[in-house]
């Protein structure tokens, strides 16, 4: 009896300690970093590429900021109707905890993106989705936190109405209805998403100005509404370039809107090389954190490295890797600014791509170069069956040069900015490379990050974030 009492006391004490630890680990803030299309091969290649740029003797030993987060998981990404997801259900799964069909933005699993005859539920950027009979809106984590007084922010290098950022604050049957998505952001306006409360999002930074401006003023809207003016009238401070963003006093700004390009923002390689007046992803992340940190309750912030995906679709590995490093720099900046005692940082991807490593390149072989073998004295490039060299990075499909009829890569500057990697299956037009179905990596650290481990479904992350927040 005495032994049983002692054991019971120990267990009760342990339960109290565990409860105290769990309470202490509750997150006040969540920063969700999404590298669009950033599959494991992209992460590894970016690590090596970053090591090369840093002049490391062994570039392969480099470590990205994301790889220094203490908890990791492997994430399954399939959508409701496809083995290979697109970005809409890919991010919707994380932010709503619900599977949806490809092209659908934060709607229930029974929502269809197209009419029965196959016609998309969008026209000219506007939604034509029936108001009833085609699914229902599913609450997002951002909306849930907004309703409880948390700050909310969305940052992306794509159009801010693009699939990934849109899933956090909008609900439409088809992701291409970007004019409608933009309307859902404007507090009090026609078509506004009331789940964002009376005052809407606190920080919005990215590209896509065209969806806020009527066609008569150089935009793509089919109505006469100027949503930029409406948002400024609703209390937003608006900035249109990096210079204006850097001049913002983040200690007094409570509502910040930055739309820096008409469509997507520039690739990082081009932004730097051409000295464009666009902020880096790290600069946008810092501004967002500084504004949102003024909310005593806490905040949710999505940061998307969206153009990683676009470069991969174009089989342009160099721009994809440069954007991945820029994404990693944003993670590093966030880690410098926040306290992991009360902030949960999650880094992951919505889906994979079909880029792959090729051959047996030796240590230090340029990741964007042709393969040179590791055998001592083997100085000649490795050759394919046609006697020509091949590059380390290739794509399973896409619009790049096809392997069957190709120039010799050893006679070309494969590290040039515009070089397109070779593809196995020629799909035709540039940008036609497809997503891949492989599991993606997840890295996490900070308050409540301990549960993000193992092999999990993307929809499982939603519940783990809510638990970390104590919601």
N, C-alpha and C positions, 0 to 999 in steps of 0.2 A: 504493500500500500504506500509506504514511504517512498519507494523507488518510483512508483507511478506518479506520485505527487510532484516529485522533483522533476521528472521528465516533462510533466504537464506545465510546470512553472518555467522550465527552459524554453519549451515551445511557445508559451504565451509571451515570454520576454523577447524571443526571436521575432514573433509576429509584430510586436510593438516596434522593434527596431526596424523591421522591414517596412512597416507602415510609415514610420518617420522618414526613412530614406526615400520612399516613394513620394511622400509629400514634398520633401526637399528637392526632389528631382523634377517636380512639375515645371513645365516650361511657361514662361511669361510671353516669350516671343518665338515665332517660327519663321525661319528663312528657308524657303524651298527653292533650291537651285536646279534648274532643268536644262540639261544640255540636249537640245533637240537632235535626235538621231545619233547620239554619242554612245555607240556600242563599245564593247570591250576592245576591239581592234583599234578604234579611234583613240581611246584612252591610252593604250600602249604605244601607239605610233606617236601621239603627242608627247608622251613622256620622253621618248627617245629624241624626238625633234627638239624638244626643249633642252635636253641635255647637250645636243649638238650646238644649239645657239648659245648656251652658257659656256661652251668650250671645255666640257668635261672630258677627261681622258677615256672614260667609259660612259658614253651617253645613256646606255641601257640602265645604268645604276641611278639615274636621275629619279626624283620623287616629286610628283605634283602636289599642290596644296590639298587637293581633294583626297589624295591617297594617304595623307597623314591624319585623316579623321579616324577615330578609334574603332568604329563599328561598321560592319559591312554586311551586305545581303546580296542575293541574286534574285532578280525580279522577272517574273513571267508577264508578258505584255499583250497577249492575244486579246482581241476585241470580241464583242458579242457575236459577230458574224464572219470573222476572218482570222486565220492563223497569223497573218501579218497585219498589225494595226496601222492606222494612220495616226497623225498627231492628235486629232480631236478626241477619240476614245482613249488614246494613250494617256493623255493628261487628265481627262475626265475621270478615269479610274482612280487616279491618285487623289483627286480633289473632291470626289463625291462618294467614293466607295462603291460605285455601281458600274457594271459593264454596260457599254452602249455600242451601237453599230458604227462602222466607219463613216466618217464625215459628220457625225452628230455631236453637238456641243451641249454637254451637261443636261441631257434628257434621259428619260427612263429607257430600259432595254428594249421596249416594244416600239420605240420611235424609229420611223423610216426617214432617211435623208432624201428619198426620191418618191415621186408619185407612182401608182401602180403601172403606168405606162413607161416608167423609167425616167421621166422628166425630173430634173433636180428641183427641190423645193427652194429655189432661189432664182431671182432674175435681176440682172444688172446690179448685183450686190444687195438686193432687198429680199426679205423673206416672203415666200408664198406658201409657207407651211399652213395647213388648216388649223384653225384655232382649237378645234376639238377632234378627238378620234385618232390622234397620232402621238400618243405618249404624253408624258407630263414632265415638267421641270423637276430636277433633283437638286436639293440644297447642296451648295458647295461649302467647303471648310471656310473660305473667305466670307461667305454670307453668314454662316453660323457665328463666326467670330465678330463680324461687324454688328450683328444684332445684340451682342453682349458688350459692346463698347470698345472693342479692340480697334487699333488703327489698321488700315489695309493699304497695300501698295502692289503695283504690277509694273515690272520692268522687263523690256525685251529689246533685242536688236532687230526683230521683225516688225511688221505692222502690229500695232497694239491690239488690232482687231483680228489678228491671225489666230489660228486654231488654239495653240497652247495658252497664250494669255487670255483669250476669250473664255475658255472653260471656267476660269475662276469667278467671272462676274456676269456671264451672259448665258442665255438658254435659247438655242435655235435648232431647227431640224437639220439644217445644212450649213456647214462651216463657211461656205462661200458667200453667205448673206452678210457681208461685212458692213454694209451701210446700216443694216438693222442692228447688228452687234454694237456699232458705235452709238446708236440711239439709246441703247440700254444703259449706257454709261452716264448720260446727262441728267443730273438731279432735277426732278420735277417736270421734265420734258415729255412730250408724247412718245410712248414706247419705252419709257424709263423702267428699269428693273427695280421695283419697289423693295426687293429684298436687300438692296444696298442702303436702305434707310433714307432719311431726309436729305443727307448731305453727300452721299455717294462715296466713291473711293477717295483716299487721301493723297495718294501719289500715283501718277500714271506717266511713265517715261518710255519712249520708244519711237518707232516710225509710224507711217500710215496716215499722214495728214489728209490725204485725198478723201478718206471716208468720213471726214468731219466738215468738208467744204463742198458747196454745190458745184456742179459742172460749169456753171456760168462764171465761177471764180477760180477755175483751174482744178477743181476736185472731181470726184466721181459720183457725188450724190445726185439722185434723180429728182429730189425735191429742192425746195428753195432754202432749206434750213442751213444756217452756219453754226455748227455745233461748237466750234471754237469760241465764238462769241457767246453762245449760251452758257458754256462752262465757265468762261470768265465772269459772266453775270452771276453765276452761281457761287462765286467766291474763289475760283482757282487763279493762281498766279501762273501765267503761261510763258514758256520759254521755247525758242525755236532753234537754238544752236548751243554749242559747247560754251561759248563765251558768256552767253546769258545765264546758262545753268551755273557756271562757276561764280557768277556774281550774286546768286541768290543767297539771302541770309536765311539759312536753314533753322536758325534759332527762333525766328519769328514767322516763318512761312508754315501755314497749316494745311493748305491745299495746293498741290503742285502738279501742273500738267506740262509735259514736255513732248512735243512731236517734232522730231528733228529732220525728217525727210518725208517726201511725198508718199513713197512706198516703203520698202524695207530699208533699214539703215545699211551703210556700206560694209563690205567685208573688212575685217580688221586690217588685213594686209594693205588694202587700198586706202583706208582711212589714214593710216600712218604714212604710207608712201606718198600720198598726195596732199598731206597736211590739211585734211578736210576739217571743217568746223563742226564736227560731230563729236559728242562725248564718247569716251570708251565705256564699255560695260561696267568696269570698275568705278568710273566716275559717277555713273548713274546709280550704281548700287550704294555708293557712299552717300550721295545726296538723299536717296530714299531712306536709308537707315537713320540719318541725322534728323530728318523731318519726323519719321514715325516714332523715333525714340522719345519724343516729347509726350507721347501718350502714356500716362502712368499705368494704365491697364495692361498694356503690351500691344503687340502687333503681329500681323501676318504679312509676309512679303514674298512674292514670286519673282525670281530673277531667271530669265531665259536667255541662254546663248542660242538663239534661234537660227543663225545663219550657218552653224555647223552643218545642219541638215541640208541647207541649200547647196553648199559646196559639194557635199557628198552626192547629192542628186546629179550634179554636173560632172562627177568623176574627177574633180579638181582637188586632189588630196592636200596640196599645199595650203590653199585657202581654208580648208576644213581644219587643218592642224593649227594654223594661225588663230582661227576663231576659238578653237578649243583652249589654247593657251591664254587667250584674252578672257575666256570664261573662267579659267582657273585663277587668273589674276583678280577677278571679281570675288571669288571665294576667299582668296588670301586677304583682300581688303576687308571683307566682312569679318573675318577672324580677328583682324587687328582692332575692329571697332566695337565688338560685342563682348559680353561676359557669358561664357558658356555655362555658368552656374544657373542662369535663367533663360538662356537662349538655345533653342534646338536648331541645328543646321543639318539639312538633308540635301544631298547631291545625288542626282540620278538622271536617267534618260527616259524618254517616252517609248523609244523603240530602237532597234538596231538598224544597220545598213549592210550592204553586201560587199563591203571592202574587206580584203583578206591579205594576209602575209603570204609571200611566195618564196619558195626555195630555201637555201641554207646560208643566208648572208653572214659574213664574219662580224665579230664584235667591232663596232665603230663604223660599219658600212653605212653610208648616208641613207636615212630612211626613205628619202625621195629618189635615191639613185638606183642604178642597175645592180643586180646581185653579183657580188664577188664572194666566192667560197671561202671557207675557213681553213682549208688545208694549207700548210706552209708552202710558200712558193707558188701558190695558185693565184697568179696575178690577173689572169685573163677573166673577163666577165663570164659567168655561167651562161650556157646557151640552151635554148629550147630545141625541139626536134627539127626546126627549120634552120638551125645553125645561128640564129640571131639571139642577142641578149634579151633579158627580161627584167622588169623592175621588181623591187620588193613588194610594193603595194599595187594590187590589181583589184578590179571589181568583177563580180559575178555577172553583172549586166550593166547596161547603160548606153549613153550616146557617144562614148569615147571610141578610139580606134579598136577594131576587133582583132583578136589574136591571130586569126587565120590569114589575114592579109595586112601586113604591117611593115613599118619601117623598123630598122634596127635601133632600139633605144640607146645603144651605146654610142650611136652617131648623133644623138639628139640631147639637148640640155633638158633632162628630165626634172631638174630642180628649178626650171623657169616658172614664173608666176602662173602662166596660162597653160602649162602642160597638163594634158588630160590623161589619166592612167588608162591602160588597156583594159578591155572588157571581154568576158567570155561569151556572153550573149548580146548581140547588137540589137538595141531596142529602137534606135532611130534618132530622134531629136535630142539636142543637148538638154540636160536636166531630166532625162527619162529614167535614170537609174532608180531602182525600187528600194523600199525599206526591206529589212530582213526580219525574220521571226525569232532570232536568237534572244535568250534572256539577256538583260542588261544589268549593270552593276549599280549598287546603291552604297553610298558612303554617308555616315552620320556621326555627329558628335554633339555634346552639350546635354542640356536637361532633357531627360526622358528618352535618350537615344539608345539605351540598352536593349530595347525590344526590337530594334531594327537589325535583324540578323537572320541567317539561314536562307532558305529558298522560300520566297513568298510571292503571292500574286499582287499585282499592282493595286488592286482594290483593297488589299489588307493594310496598306500604308495609311489610308484614311483613318481607320479606327485607331491605329497606333499613335497617330498625331493627336487625335482627340483625347486619347488617354494621357498622353504626355502633357497636354494642356489642362487636364482635369475637367474636360467638358463631357 
